[in-house]
Amino acid sequence: MDFLQDMLKDKSGDLLARLTGGADFSPDVAEKFIPEAASATMDAVKSESANLDLADFASPGNVSSVMEGIDVSALADKVGISSDQTSSGLTAILPTVLGLIGSKAGGAGGVGALLGLAGGMGGGLGGATDKLKGMGGKLFG
């Protein structure tokens, strides 16, 4: 879905700064991490949707629920970093990523539609997470 790519492009500088400043990522690792983390986040959002507050998508409770739904070890392996650094990176960017999902989707109704809840887009994300995985440097170019 194009809005995911647009969402990441809109905030790529902010996400990159959060990772390179607060989470001690190199710029190259951060560029590889962001689309993989976004993909893992979208998968976790879908699997944890029953536990999420759609009215306040970037809430601390949602961040915790989504964090628990991400296979940190698998994400670390994909990016080639430690699980500790992966957790640190997720902690740094999840509130921003979830806030962007909520705002780009247009609030609770849009997020519900995105997730395929109550009708809406009926399944929502389709192959969008796969598209994110191949984006890498396109976000920062």
Backbone torsions as a table, in degrees:
resi	resn	phi	psi	omega
1	MET	NA	131.1	-174.3
2	ASP	-62.7	-30.5	-177.1
3	PHE	-64.4	-28.6	177.1
4	LEU	-66.8	-44.3	176.6
5	GLN	-62.7	-45.2	178.8
6	ASP	-61.4	-41.9	-179.7
7	MET	-58.3	-47.3	-178.7
8	LEU	-69.3	-37.2	177.5
9	LYS	-64.1	-41.4	-179.1
10	ASP	-59.6	-33.7	-175.0
11	LYS	-118.7	16.1	-176.4
12	SER	-58.9	-39.5	179.3
13	GLY	-64.2	-42.9	178.7
14	ASP	-65.1	-45.6	179.9
15	LEU	-64.2	-42.2	177.9
16	LEU	-61.1	-43.4	179.4
17	ALA	-64.4	-39.2	178.4
18	ARG	-62.7	-38.3	-178.4
19	LEU	-77.6	-42.0	-177.6
20	THR	-78.9	-26.6	179.9
21	GLY	-87.8	-58.0	-173.4
22	GLY	-89.3	-25.9	-174.3
23	ALA	-109.6	6.2	176.1
24	ASP	57.5	40.7	174.2
25	PHE	-90.4	146.5	168.6
26	SER	-74.9	157.0	178.3
27	PRO	-57.2	-39.7	-179.9
28	ASP	-63.7	-43.8	179.9
29	VAL	-67.9	-39.8	178.8
30	ALA	-61.1	-41.8	179.1
31	GLU	-63.9	-34.8	177.3
32	LYS	-75.9	-36.0	-175.9
33	PHE	-69.4	-41.3	-171.7
34	ILE	-57.7	-53.0	-179.6
35	PRO	-66.8	-34.3	177.7
36	GLU	-66.9	-42.7	178.8
37	ALA	-66.2	-38.7	178.2
38	ALA	-64.3	-41.4	177.8
39	SER	-63.0	-46.9	178.4
40	ALA	-63.0	-36.5	178.5
41	THR	-64.3	-45.5	179.9
42	MET	-63.0	-40.8	177.2
43	ASP	-61.5	-43.1	-179.8
44	ALA	-67.8	-38.2	177.8
45	VAL	-60.6	-43.5	178.8
46	LYS	-64.1	-44.2	-177.0
47	SER	-74.3	-25.8	-178.3
48	GLU	-101.6	10.2	-171.6
49	SER	-55.9	-33.3	-179.7
50	ALA	-66.6	-21.8	-177.4
51	ASN	-99.8	2.0	-173.1
52	LEU	-97.6	146.0	174.6
53	ASP	-88.1	100.7	-175.7
54	LEU	-70.0	-20.4	-179.9
55	ALA	-78.1	-25.0	179.7
56	ASP	-134.5	76.4	-167.8
57	PHE	-64.6	-27.7	-179.4
58	ALA	-94.2	16.9	-177.9
59	SER	-63.6	153.1	177.5
60	PRO	-55.9	-35.5	177.9
61	GLY	-64.2	-41.4	177.1
62	ASN	-66.4	-41.1	178.6
63	VAL	-58.6	-45.3	179.1
64	SER	-63.0	-46.2	-179.6
65	SER	-61.1	-44.6	-179.4
66	VAL	-67.5	-42.1	178.8
67	MET	-57.9	-41.6	179.1
68	GLU	-66.9	-26.0	-179.0
69	GLY	-85.3	-5.5	-179.3
70	ILE	-95.4	131.7	174.5
71	ASP	-80.3	91.0	-174.5
72	VAL	-59.6	-40.8	-178.7
73	SER	-63.4	-44.5	178.7
74	ALA	-65.2	-41.0	178.0
75	LEU	-63.6	-42.8	178.2
76	ALA	-59.1	-44.0	179.1
77	ASP	-62.6	-41.0	179.8
78	LYS	-62.6	-38.4	-175.4
79	VAL	-88.8	-22.6	-179.8
80	GLY	85.0	33.8	178.4
81	ILE	-129.4	173.5	-179.5
82	SER	-74.6	159.1	175.6
83	SER	-62.8	-35.9	178.0
84	ASP	-62.8	-44.5	179.6
85	GLN	-67.9	-35.3	177.1
86	THR	-62.8	-46.4	177.8
87	SER	-60.8	-41.9	178.5
88	SER	-62.7	-42.2	178.6
89	GLY	-65.2	-42.8	177.8
90	LEU	-62.5	-43.1	178.7
91	THR	-59.6	-36.8	-178.4
92	ALA	-71.7	-35.0	-172.2
93	ILE	-110.2	-17.5	-175.9
94	LEU	-57.3	-44.6	179.4
95	PRO	-58.6	-39.9	178.8
96	THR	-67.9	-45.8	-179.0
97	VAL	-62.7	-44.9	179.2
98	LEU	-65.8	-39.7	176.3
99	GLY	-60.9	-40.3	178.1
100	LEU	-66.2	-40.9	178.0
101	ILE	-59.9	-46.9	-180.0
102	GLY	-61.9	-44.5	-177.6
103	SER	-74.3	-39.3	179.5
104	LYS	-69.1	-30.9	179.2
105	ALA	-79.1	-12.7	177.2
106	GLY	88.1	32.8	176.7
107	GLY	91.4	-166.2	-172.6
108	ALA	-57.7	-44.5	-179.4
109	GLY	-64.1	-40.9	179.0
110	GLY	-68.5	-38.8	177.3
111	VAL	-65.3	-42.5	177.5
112	GLY	-59.5	-43.1	177.9
113	ALA	-64.9	-41.4	178.7
114	LEU	-58.5	-39.3	-178.1
115	LEU	-84.0	-4.6	-179.5
116	GLY	81.0	20.6	178.4
117	LEU	-88.5	143.6	176.0
118	ALA	51.0	48.5	178.7
119	GLY	86.5	-105.4	176.9
120	GLY	56.0	-129.4	-176.4
121	MET	-87.8	1.6	175.1
122	GLY	56.5	56.7	178.7
123	GLY	120.0	-21.7	164.9
124	GLY	65.3	-89.0	-163.4
125	LEU	-76.1	-25.4	-180.0
126	GLY	50.1	-127.1	-178.4
127	GLY	-91.9	16.5	-176.0
128	ALA	-62.1	-39.3	-179.2
129	THR	-66.2	-33.9	176.6
130	ASP	-66.5	-37.9	177.9
131	LYS	-62.5	-39.4	-179.3
132	LEU	-61.5	-37.4	-175.5
133	LYS	-61.2	-30.5	-178.6
134	GLY	-92.6	1.8	-173.0
135	MET	-75.7	-44.7	178.3
136	GLY	33.9	-114.5	-175.1
137	GLY	-64.7	-16.8	178.8
138	LYS	-61.4	-28.2	179.9
139	LEU	-70.0	-25.8	-170.0
140	PHE	-113.4	6.2	-175.7
141	GLY	-95.2	NA	NA
